[in-house]
Each structure stands twice: as C-alpha cells, then as structure tokens.
C-alpha cells in the first residue's frame, strides 16, 4: 500500500512539473516577444530622433546660407 501511495505522489509531482515546464516555456516565449517589440520601438524612436536632428541641421544650415547671401 505504501508503494502505491508513493507512486501516486511521484506521478502527481511529475504532472505538476510538466505543467510548470509548459508555463515556463510560455512565459519565456512572451518575454522574448516583448523584448523584440521593445527593441523595435527603441529602433523607431532612435531613427526618428536621427531624422529630426538631420532635419534641424539642414534647416539651420539653409538659414545660415540664406542669411549670408
């Protein structure tokens, strides 16, 4: 009888471990997706900032050239 209860406990533990493993995998997948989304947003902000700085440089250069004419 004791071996049967021990076997049941082991099987229940194995089932819980498999569920935890599946949840861990799901969580890892979501974290990876969020990391990729954050990186994409960061890249977009960085590109926008570069474009804005370039635009400011062009405008200021143009104004300086026009002023000296």
Secondary structure by P-SEA (a helix, b strand, c coil): caaaaaaaaaaaaaaaaaaaaaaaaaaaaaaaaaaaaaaaaaaaaaaaaaaaaaaaaaaaaaaaaaaac
